Amino acid sequence: MKRMLQLLVVLCCLSAVYVAGEKPGIRARSEIHLPDLSGYVTLKCDFHMHTVFSDGAVWPTVRVEEAWREGLDAIAITDHIEYLPRAADVVTSSNRNRSAEIARGTGAELDIIVIRGSEITRNMPPGHLNAIFLSDANQLAVPEWRDAAKASHQQGAFIFWNHPGWERQLAEDKVVRWYPEHTELLEGKQLHGIEVFNGRSYYPEAHRWALEKKLTMLSNSDIHAPLNLDYHVHAGDRRPMTLVFAEKRTADAIKEALFARRTAVYAENRLIGEEQFLKPLFEKSIQIKKPQITIKGKQRVVVQIANHSDIDYHLQAGPEIPEVATPKILVLPARKTVLLEVRGKGSDAVGKRALELPYRVTNVLVGPEEPLSAVLTLDVLFGK
């Protein structure tokens, strides 16, 4: 019994030494694999987030490290101008630039672009606006929202409407409305973009307005809590982000791309945006490894299709074609290769020809409820 107790003591001591000597958690970045478009780099950005300098729950440097770990290129810290519930405990000065100033040191260390911004927090209309690329956020601390928007515009800021479908921002009838005040901002060149996606919410009305009124589409987290509390990042769950197609990886290039409306929404395994950007993004993600096949009569042939991106693409077949039959539903998992079964229909086709298989990519939207049309092209040699 005594020897057993001695053995247990030894084991406990060894266990304590092992635990005390364990290495701390590894700080690692998970890259997001999305192709670059011709002439542009695809940057992953989040332009709406909060820290303890307004109603967020983390220090500004934490926002930078979260972005680095999750594979982002740029963030904008957009603490509220008017709403400062932690002021008595955290904010010791009236400098509303402070959160971005603190974050930029860590941004330089981790190569994350940190953009100075602020949220102009007013009732509807016009609701909440974000102004980013500010030179001085303090100038936005004025009673009248029009003066705050004007001060942002005079600084050359990019201004966008936040969460237009947010329930707390809607009227009693819960209808998402475009108000005359938004037209006023748009015509005064003081409204440049709109959040089509905020947090977990997609706003079809905002998507439609972006297309109709030529507004830049944005997708942002509006994160307040530590990121891991809202998103299961270790299980592959990602915050929403704005894809910016910039000429290079700099703050100035991001600003130019935003004003030029070269963006897309990336959220919850969906892409939303204009066809001119989404079509090449999809096509550059997909590779048909050996598109040359031979089909005789009703022969069955398999084709390998690789998806090099981090998006699972969901395809639905378009109109049937007379020569071959293919699956009605085709899923191309992220960074995997799948087999596409192609069966001949015993048609009279003979000889070599390019065969276009029509599909719709159901999780890539070029308009509200309008999936991207795509074509998978095979070089087929038909024989009897």
C-alpha positions as a printed NumPy array, in Angstrom:
array([[  0.   ,   0.   ,   0.   ],
       [  2.864,   2.339,   0.944],
       [  4.649,   1.662,  -2.33 ],
       [  1.394,   2.337,  -4.201],
       [  1.049,   5.722,  -2.5  ],
       [  4.677,   6.549,  -3.358],
       [  4.014,   5.629,  -6.983],
       [  0.939,   7.859,  -7.107],
       [  2.934,  10.776,  -5.675],
       [  5.641,  10.274,  -8.307],
       [  3.045,  10.114, -11.102],
       [  1.369,  13.29 ,  -9.858],
       [  4.7  ,  15.093,  -9.759],
       [  5.565,  13.932, -13.267],
       [  2.139,  15.051, -14.464],
       [  2.61 ,  18.464, -12.882],
       [  6.023,  18.83 , -14.52 ],
       [  4.576,  17.818, -17.903],
       [  1.709,  20.296, -17.664],
       [  3.968,  23.089, -16.478],
       [  6.388,  22.368, -19.304],
       [  3.768,  22.298, -22.105],
       [  4.277,  24.749, -24.924],
       [  1.764,  27.599, -25.135],
       [ -0.795,  27.633, -27.92 ],
       [  0.67 ,  28.117, -31.377],
       [ -0.223,  31.405, -33.077],
       [ -1.039,  30.348, -36.621],
       [ -2.651,  32.036, -39.621],
       [ -5.226,  30.203, -41.738],
       [ -4.917,  31.499, -45.284],
       [ -8.062,  31.947, -47.371],
       [ -7.605,  30.497, -50.844],
       [ -9.392,  32.582, -53.471],
       [ -7.988,  33.366, -56.923],
       [ -6.785,  36.771, -58.051],
       [ -8.562,  38.359, -61.   ],
       [ -6.745,  39.593, -64.077],
       [ -4.926,  42.807, -63.129],
       [ -6.058,  42.687, -59.482],
       [ -5.299,  40.944, -56.208],
       [ -8.214,  39.571, -54.194],
       [ -8.014,  41.056, -50.691],
       [-10.06 ,  39.799, -47.752],
       [-11.362,  42.68 , -45.627],
       [-13.697,  43.504, -42.736],
       [-14.669,  47.187, -42.567],
       [-16.983,  47.174, -39.525],
       [-15.927,  46.2  , -35.987],
       [-15.822,  47.549, -32.453],
       [-13.451,  47.635, -29.476],
       [-13.643,  48.695, -25.827],
       [-13.347,  52.278, -27.097],
       [-17.091,  52.104, -27.823],
       [-19.283,  49.065, -27.079],
       [-16.914,  46.254, -28.055],
       [-15.434,  43.778, -25.571],
       [-11.776,  43.604, -26.675],
       [ -8.697,  45.815, -26.903],
       [ -7.887,  47.124, -30.426],
       [ -4.782,  44.929, -30.812],
       [ -6.966,  41.833, -30.364],
       [ -8.969,  42.8  , -33.443],
       [ -5.753,  42.837, -35.461],
       [ -4.589,  39.433, -34.255],
       [ -8.029,  37.924, -34.888],
       [ -7.856,  39.215, -38.467],
       [ -4.32 ,  37.861, -38.906],
       [ -5.267,  34.415, -37.599],
       [ -8.312,  34.285, -39.898],
       [ -6.416,  35.166, -43.075],
       [ -7.621,  38.734, -43.634],
       [ -5.613,  41.447, -45.357],
       [ -7.252,  44.601, -43.999],
       [ -9.646,  45.788, -41.308],
       [-11.324,  49.055, -40.379],
       [-11.949,  49.737, -36.709],
       [-15.207,  51.683, -36.592],
       [-16.024,  52.529, -32.991],
       [-19.188,  54.542, -32.435],
       [-18.907,  58.313, -32.366],
       [-21.948,  58.88 , -30.124],
       [-22.325,  55.633, -28.179],
       [-19.544,  55.133, -25.595],
       [-20.943,  52.93 , -22.805],
       [-17.468,  52.051, -21.469],
       [-16.229,  55.627, -21.29 ],
       [-16.064,  55.752, -17.481],
       [-13.848,  52.657, -17.319],
       [-11.77 ,  52.729, -20.526],
       [-11.807,  56.   , -22.409],
       [ -9.609,  58.494, -20.595],
       [ -9.549,  61.074, -23.377],
       [-11.928,  62.401, -26.   ],
       [ -9.651,  61.259, -28.855],
       [-11.841,  59.129, -31.107],
       [ -8.827,  58.165, -33.229],
       [ -7.244,  56.273, -30.351],
       [ -8.47 ,  52.726, -31.124],
       [ -7.029,  52.809, -34.649],
       [ -3.805,  54.373, -33.384],
       [ -3.348,  51.523, -30.894],
       [ -4.177,  48.862, -33.506],
       [ -1.788,  50.126, -36.171],
       [  1.345,  49.067, -34.3  ],
       [  0.188,  45.449, -34.199],
       [ -1.036,  45.815, -37.777],
       [  2.454,  46.79 , -38.917],
       [  3.939,  43.859, -36.999],
       [  1.527,  41.302, -38.493],
       [  1.198,  42.929, -41.942],
       [ -2.504,  43.697, -41.503],
       [ -3.69 ,  46.979, -43.03 ],
       [ -5.555,  48.962, -40.342],
       [ -7.913,  51.651, -41.627],
       [ -9.235,  54.437, -39.408],
       [-13.014,  54.627, -39.345],
       [-16.014,  55.534, -37.208],
       [-19.666,  54.641, -36.979],
       [-22.058,  57.582, -37.118],
       [-24.813,  56.165, -34.899],
       [-28.15 ,  57.907, -35.53 ],
       [-31.81 ,  56.948, -35.596],
       [-33.542,  56.017, -38.818],
       [-33.451,  57.82 , -41.108],
       [-30.633,  57.704, -42.101],
       [-29.647,  55.062, -39.539],
       [-26.068,  53.975, -38.895],
       [-23.324,  55.018, -41.319],
       [-19.693,  53.969, -41.381],
       [-17.035,  56.379, -42.6  ],
       [-13.617,  54.837, -43.283],
       [-10.289,  56.303, -44.426],
       [-10.811,  59.23 , -42.063],
       [ -7.995,  61.626, -41.238],
       [ -9.628,  62.761, -37.982],
       [-12.633,  60.997, -36.45 ],
       [-13.044,  63.727, -33.827],
       [-14.564,  66.054, -36.42 ],
       [-17.569,  63.722, -36.694],
       [-18.62 ,  64.332, -33.073],
       [-21.299,  66.911, -33.941],
       [-25.033,  67.067, -33.078],
       [-26.427,  67.005, -36.636],
       [-25.937,  63.849, -38.734],
       [-25.704,  65.883, -41.927],
       [-22.714,  67.732, -40.491],
       [-21.079,  64.424, -39.544],
       [-21.571,  63.091, -43.095],
       [-20.264,  66.362, -44.527],
       [-17.161,  66.239, -42.312],
       [-16.521,  62.657, -43.469],
       [-16.923,  63.638, -47.107],
       [-14.548,  66.583, -46.72 ],
       [-11.894,  64.165, -45.435],
       [-12.272,  62.011, -48.538],
       [-13.863,  59.168, -46.569],
       [-15.677,  56.216, -48.068],
       [-19.162,  56.203, -46.493],
       [-21.579,  53.289, -46.381],
       [-24.943,  52.411, -44.844],
       [-24.747,  49.759, -42.127],
       [-27.166,  46.833, -41.638],
       [-30.139,  48.401, -43.495],
       [-32.351,  45.438, -42.569],
       [-31.472,  45.422, -38.866],
       [-34.721,  44.89 , -36.912],
       [-33.991,  47.616, -34.367],
       [-33.565,  50.083, -37.226],
       [-36.894,  49.339, -38.932],
       [-40.253,  51.05 , -38.548],
       [-43.201,  49.373, -36.839],
       [-44.238,  47.587, -40.037],
       [-40.741,  45.993, -40.233],
       [-40.31 ,  46.994, -43.876],
       [-36.795,  47.773, -45.12 ],
       [-37.048,  51.224, -46.703],
       [-34.902,  53.574, -48.726],
       [-35.67 ,  57.039, -47.309],
       [-35.403,  60.487, -48.91 ],
       [-32.461,  61.098, -46.576],
       [-30.561,  58.295, -48.315],
       [-31.302,  59.871, -51.682],
       [-30.015,  63.148, -50.268],
       [-26.773,  61.488, -49.183],
       [-26.393,  59.66 , -52.501],
       [-26.958,  62.761, -54.621],
       [-24.54 ,  64.709, -52.408],
       [-21.849,  62.042, -53.022],
       [-21.89 ,  61.227, -49.306],
       [-23.077,  57.626, -49.673],
       [-20.85 ,  55.226, -51.597],
       [-21.692,  51.728, -50.369],
       [-24.123,  49.528, -48.489],
       [-23.838,  46.41 , -46.35 ],
       [-25.475,  43.563, -48.242],
       [-24.36 ,  41.218, -45.464],
       [-23.885,  42.101, -41.795],
       [-22.977,  39.42 , -39.261],
       [-25.23 ,  36.472, -40.076],
       [-27.812,  38.53 , -41.995],
       [-28.247,  38.876, -45.763],
       [-30.342,  41.801, -47.002],
       [-31.809,  41.155, -50.497],
       [-33.181,  44.718, -50.581],
       [-29.691,  46.127, -50.036],
       [-28.384,  43.826, -52.765],
       [-31.023,  45.197, -55.143],
       [-30.314,  48.826, -54.173],
       [-26.594,  48.304, -54.69 ],
       [-27.223,  47.197, -58.267],
       [-29.832,  49.846, -59.015],
       [-28.079,  52.815, -57.419],
       [-24.487,  51.819, -58.228],
       [-23.41 ,  51.399, -54.615],
       [-20.423,  49.331, -53.554],
       [-21.421,  46.   , -52.006],
       [-19.983,  45.256, -48.578],
       [-20.034,  42.336, -46.159],
       [-18.805,  42.909, -42.608],
       [-18.842,  41.244, -39.213],
       [-19.865,  44.211, -37.012],
       [-18.083,  42.173, -34.339],
       [-18.353,  43.291, -30.7  ],
       [-17.434,  40.194, -28.685],
       [-14.2  ,  38.205, -29.036],
       [-14.394,  36.578, -32.461],
       [-14.437,  33.001, -31.142],
       [-17.628,  33.684, -29.201],
       [-19.585,  34.526, -32.352],
       [-17.831,  32.321, -34.941],
       [-16.609,  28.738, -34.547],
       [-13.369,  29.489, -36.361],
       [-11.659,  26.209, -35.431],
       [-14.519,  24.329, -37.098],
       [-14.217,  26.311, -40.332],
       [-16.866,  28.913, -39.507],
       [-15.812,  32.305, -40.856],
       [-16.914,  35.875, -40.314],
       [-18.446,  37.608, -43.345],
       [-15.939,  39.658, -45.304],
       [-15.687,  42.006, -48.242],
       [-13.566,  40.823, -51.154],
       [-11.768,  43.814, -52.649],
       [-10.242,  43.533, -56.109],
       [ -7.368,  45.995, -55.736],
       [ -4.454,  46.838, -57.967],
       [ -2.094,  46.032, -55.089],
       [ -2.094,  45.252, -51.395],
       [ -2.113,  48.757, -49.939],
       [ -4.585,  51.001, -48.131],
       [ -4.637,  53.459, -51.05 ],
       [ -5.383,  50.659, -53.532],
       [ -8.221,  49.374, -51.314],
       [ -9.714,  52.863, -51.148],
       [ -9.521,  53.229, -54.942],
       [-11.187,  49.836, -55.46 ],
       [-14.02 ,  50.657, -53.032],
       [-14.854,  53.89 , -54.821],
       [-14.638,  52.007, -58.148],
       [-17.113,  49.364, -56.816],
       [-14.721,  46.44 , -57.356],
       [-15.96 ,  44.265, -54.492],
       [-17.884,  41.1  , -53.743],
       [-19.574,  39.669, -50.674],
       [-18.133,  36.485, -49.142],
       [-20.286,  35.116, -46.316],
       [-21.495,  31.713, -45.102],
       [-20.09 ,  29.916, -48.164],
       [-21.831,  32.352, -50.52 ],
       [-20.516,  34.837, -53.019],
       [-22.674,  37.847, -53.89 ],
       [-21.783,  40.56 , -56.363],
       [-21.633,  41.582, -59.986],
       [-21.18 ,  38.954, -62.678],
       [-18.092,  40.705, -64.054],
       [-16.255,  39.74 , -60.847],
       [-17.979,  36.528, -59.767],
       [-17.744,  34.737, -63.102],
       [-13.921,  34.924, -63.38 ],
       [-13.612,  34.218, -59.649],
       [-15.53 ,  30.957, -60.142],
       [-13.794,  30.05 , -63.385],
       [-10.326,  30.603, -61.927],
       [-11.243,  28.429, -58.924],
       [-12.199,  25.413, -61.063],
       [ -9.96 ,  23.146, -63.129],
       [-11.138,  20.299, -65.353],
       [ -8.036,  18.149, -65.186],
       [ -8.472,  16.161, -68.421],
       [-11.272,  17.698, -70.464],
       [-10.504,  15.478, -73.49 ],
       [-12.76 ,  12.399, -73.399],
       [-14.076,   9.789, -75.825],
       [-17.684,   8.597, -75.75 ],
       [-19.099,   5.766, -77.845],
       [-22.831,   5.23 , -77.855],
       [-24.132,   5.164, -74.283],
       [-20.711,   4.806, -72.733],
       [-20.052,   6.174, -69.224],
       [-16.968,   8.35 , -68.667],
       [-15.764,  10.173, -65.56 ],
       [-14.077,  13.583, -65.566],
       [-12.024,  14.978, -62.683],
       [-12.887,  18.511, -61.562],
       [-10.698,  20.258, -58.992],
       [-11.781,  23.198, -56.852],
       [ -8.711,  25.133, -55.703],
       [-10.655,  27.677, -53.639],
       [-11.956,  27.645, -50.062],
       [-15.6  ,  27.835, -51.22 ],
       [-17.824,  24.79 , -51.683],
       [-19.556,  25.446, -54.995],
       [-23.085,  24.06 , -55.442],
       [-24.108,  23.554, -59.065],
       [-27.52 ,  22.788, -60.523],
       [-27.776,  21.55 , -64.101],
       [-29.37 ,  23.782, -66.717],
       [-31.319,  22.628, -69.787],
       [-30.556,  19.111, -70.976],
       [-28.392,  18.675, -74.04 ],
       [-29.027,  15.92 , -76.629],
       [-25.57 ,  14.312, -76.64 ],
       [-24.859,  13.432, -72.99 ],
       [-26.425,  13.174, -69.546],
       [-24.763,  14.588, -66.415],
       [-25.818,  14.809, -62.732],
       [-28.56 ,  17.309, -61.972],
       [-26.74 ,  18.388, -58.796],
       [-22.975,  18.743, -58.573],
       [-21.07 ,  19.833, -55.449],
       [-17.445,  20.941, -55.806],
       [-16.016,  20.852, -52.256],
       [-13.349,  23.359, -51.266],
       [ -9.807,  22.288, -52.193],
       [-10.898,  18.85 , -53.354],
       [-11.254,  16.994, -56.639],
       [-14.504,  15.242, -57.549],
       [-15.622,  12.935, -60.346],
       [-18.24 ,  14.1  , -62.828],
       [-20.035,  11.227, -64.526],
       [-20.828,  11.823, -68.199],
       [-23.028,   9.31 , -70.039],
       [-23.595,   9.229, -73.763],
       [-27.207,   9.197, -74.959],
       [-26.443,   7.207, -78.107],
       [-27.032,  10.236, -80.305],
       [-25.924,  10.567, -83.921],
       [-23.024,  12.829, -82.92 ],
       [-19.751,  11.775, -84.542],
       [-16.325,  13.372, -84.459],
       [-14.6  ,  15.821, -82.155],
       [-16.352,  18.854, -80.725],
       [-16.419,  21.184, -77.726],
       [-19.338,  20.285, -75.504],
       [-20.694,  22.936, -73.125],
       [-22.464,  21.673, -70.005],
       [-24.759,  24.411, -68.621],
       [-25.016,  24.854, -64.849],
       [-26.183,  27.426, -62.336],
       [-23.999,  28.029, -59.285],
       [-26.702,  28.314, -56.637],
       [-24.517,  29.785, -53.863],
       [-23.074,  32.485, -56.131],
       [-25.621,  35.292, -56.617],
       [-25.37 ,  38.018, -59.256],
       [-28.746,  39.393, -58.153],
       [-31.32 ,  38.61 , -55.474],
       [-32.403,  35.002, -56.165],
       [-30.321,  35.032, -59.38 ],
       [-27.555,  32.402, -59.413],
       [-24.485,  32.718, -61.604],
       [-24.709,  30.865, -64.932],
       [-21.633,  28.77 , -65.628],
       [-20.453,  26.37 , -68.313],
       [-18.208,  23.335, -67.95 ],
       [-16.548,  22.725, -71.32 ],
       [-15.338,  19.283, -72.439],
       [-13.505,  18.279, -75.621],
       [-15.416,  15.176, -76.66 ],
       [-14.627,  12.686, -79.386],
       [-17.881,  10.955, -80.314],
       [-17.806,   7.552, -82.018],
       [-20.165,   4.75 , -82.925]])
